[in-house]
Amino acid sequence: MPELITPTPRLYASWLAAQEEWGPDAHMDGAGLGSEDDVDSPEGFAAWTQRLRSYGDRTVPLEPGRVHATYWWIAEGDEYLGAIDLRHYLNGFLLDAGGHIGYSVRPSARRRGLATWALGEVKHEARLLGIDRVLLTCDPGNRASIRTIEGNGGVLEDVRETLVGPKRRYWIDL
């Protein structure tokens, strides 16, 4: 049975295997992985997971361009299946292209309904933060994300060109 867990160094080997499935240059939405993050060593990976956990603490100042966010991993036992994050508020970039929630599921775990389930869980967490509607975006050709978002009540606002290419923008009332 999958669960949402706080990022942990305990899943290092499984996370690396998932990253291999995606490939070296793939972007893992909702993972919070930046180009400067060292995830190749156990020590760097542990520091990265600690940083992810700290982003949810609104008393901790963040570097410019970042917003407070809560990160979860989709896991089953000791297997990393994917990630989802909830941004507590939107800056200009997120309002245009990124949204409140980002998620990804490793290729070998897709077509199991994990993203749909995880999004449903995180909508509840957004309500607890006092957010009354969330924005989600996806690429126009990403049929799996379109089904996931629409299956969770997403209403298409528009499709627009953004700094990172065209995006479908959906709102979900909570």
Phi and psi in degrees as a GROMACS rama.xvg file:
@    title "Ramachandran Plot"
@    xaxis  label "Phi"
@    yaxis  label "Psi"
@TYPE xy
-70.4276  157.51  PRO-2
-146.919  158.992  GLU-3
-93.47  126.405  LEU-4
-126.927  159.429  ILE-5
-70.83  138.949  THR-6
-51.2078  134.731  PRO-7
-142.361  142.373  THR-8
-63.8165  -16.9593  PRO-9
-60.1057  -27.8924  ARG-10
-97.8317  23.2839  LEU-11
-53.4305  -52.5774  TYR-12
-62.2475  -43.1918  ALA-13
-68.0703  -38.3183  SER-14
-62.8482  -43.0892  TRP-15
-61.8502  -40.3213  LEU-16
-62.5906  -39.872  ALA-17
-64.8645  -42.1415  ALA-18
-61.5744  -37.584  GLN-19
-60.9277  -40.556  GLU-20
-61.324  -40.1365  GLU-21
-71.435  -34.5399  TRP-22
100.834  161.923  GLY-23
-66.2668  -28.8395  PRO-24
-107.341  6.16711  ASP-25
-74.5152  145.486  ALA-26
-94.6515  128.073  HIS-27
-102.805  96.7964  MET-28
-57.3518  140.044  ASP-29
80.9909  -3.64796  GLY-30
-87.1015  -22.0944  ALA-31
74.2162  17.9328  GLY-32
-86.1846  121.826  LEU-33
-104.559  162.309  GLY-34
-63.6836  -23.005  SER-35
-87.8209  -7.52814  GLU-36
-75.9685  131.628  ASP-37
-92.9693  103.608  ASP-38
-112.225  6.81894  VAL-39
-84.271  -20.0555  ASP-40
-111.773  149.765  SER-41
-56.9019  -37.391  PRO-42
-67.3638  -44.5758  GLU-43
-65.3598  -38.9711  GLY-44
-64.1313  -42.6164  PHE-45
-62.6743  -40.9859  ALA-46
-65.133  -40.0611  ALA-47
-63.6957  -45.9736  TRP-48
-63.8471  -35.1484  THR-49
-64.5945  -41.6053  GLN-50
-63.2179  -42.2467  ARG-51
-58.5521  -42.6578  LEU-52
-65.0153  -32.7078  ARG-53
-74.7131  -23.9922  SER-54
-63.285  -21.665  TYR-55
-80.4986  -11.4886  GLY-56
-85.9463  107.636  ASP-57
-70.0963  -8.75051  ARG-58
-84.1888  -11.3654  THR-59
-92.9263  120.674  VAL-60
-65.3667  146.34  PRO-61
-112.776  158.731  LEU-62
-67.6578  154.93  GLU-63
-54.8202  140.681  PRO-64
90.4567  -15.0641  GLY-65
-95.7875  153.545  ARG-66
-123.898  157.87  VAL-67
-64.6578  137.804  HIS-68
-151.395  149.797  ALA-69
-107.383  130.827  THR-70
-110.069  139.391  TYR-71
-132.225  153.048  TRP-72
-107.529  143.15  TRP-73
-88.0666  117.744  ILE-74
-136.564  156.123  ALA-75
-134.93  106.268  GLU-76
63.096  -123.622  GLY-77
-99.2906  17.7281  ASP-78
-106.176  123.101  GLU-79
-77.8349  123.269  TYR-80
-109.456  -22.4678  LEU-81
169.082  -169.885  GLY-82
-143.523  154.982  ALA-83
-148.742  141.718  ILE-84
-133.161  153.659  ASP-85
-121.473  113.046  LEU-86
-82.8461  128.703  ARG-87
-70.1239  -22.7992  HIS-88
-158.553  168.674  TYR-89
-110.762  137.595  LEU-90
-97.2911  -176.362  ASN-91
-59.3077  -44.0549  GLY-92
-62.9062  -45.8451  PHE-93
-66.2029  -36.1846  LEU-94
-64.6244  -36.4241  LEU-95
-80.9721  -45.908  ASP-96
-129.92  -22.5732  ALA-97
-106.673  -37.8088  GLY-98
81.8481  -177.991  GLY-99
-79.2953  -32.1562  HIS-100
-128.261  133.438  ILE-101
-126.461  149.037  GLY-102
-154.718  158.896  TYR-103
-155.983  151.009  SER-104
-125.674  133.676  VAL-105
-60.2334  146.98  ARG-106
-51.9917  -40.5288  PRO-107
-73.2682  -10.1949  SER-108
-109.489  7.11719  ALA-109
-75.55  165.775  ARG-110
66.9267  28.0334  ARG-111
-116.723  0.755021  ARG-112
81.2157  14.0712  GLY-113
-65.7615  -42.4131  LEU-114
-66.0047  -41.6807  ALA-115
-61.6881  -45.8569  THR-116
-62.7551  -48.5296  TRP-117
-62.8077  -41.2461  ALA-118
-61.7568  -41.1834  LEU-119
-60.0106  -40.8475  GLY-120
-65.2047  -42.8881  GLU-121
-73.1823  -27.5257  VAL-122
-57.8757  -40.3087  LYS-123
-61.5775  -43.5238  HIS-124
-62.7668  -36.8172  GLU-125
-63.6052  -40.6993  ALA-126
-59.5343  -41.9821  ARG-127
-62.6729  -28.3536  LEU-128
-82.9209  -3.18625  LEU-129
88.2188  12.7185  GLY-130
-83.7609  129.115  ILE-131
-100.053  -12.8152  ASP-132
-155.854  146.223  ARG-133
-119.968  147.716  VAL-134
-102.014  132.813  LEU-135
-127.704  145.63  LEU-136
-129.445  156.46  THR-137
-155.52  163.764  CYS-138
-67.8011  145.559  ASP-139
-57.257  -29.9675  PRO-140
-92.8024  2.6311  GLY-141
-86.6532  83.4171  ASN-142
-60.457  -36.3884  ARG-143
-64.0365  -43.7886  ALA-144
-69.3794  -36.4263  SER-145
-59.274  -46.7799  ILE-146
-63.7523  -41.1067  ARG-147
-61.6155  -48.4929  THR-148
-68.2136  -48.1895  ILE-149
-65.1558  -34.2102  GLU-150
-67.274  -18.4809  GLY-151
-102.399  17.5768  ASN-152
93.018  10.4436  GLY-153
-66.2762  133.249  GLY-154
-113.159  122.07  VAL-155
-65.8013  123.278  LEU-156
-88.511  -49.5838  GLU-157
-168.183  173.318  ASP-158
-120.705  124.918  VAL-159
-139.225  159.26  ARG-160
-82.9271  129.912  GLU-161
-123.86  -179.363  THR-162
-61.7546  -21.8032  LEU-163
-112.586  21.3142  VAL-164
103.724  -176.555  GLY-165
-68.6141  142.213  PRO-166
-137.433  138.532  LYS-167
-85.8637  131.836  ARG-168
-116.537  122.633  ARG-169
-120.323  145.021  TYR-170
-113.898  139.127  TRP-171
-120.712  118.328  ILE-172
-75.8648  135.17  ASP-173
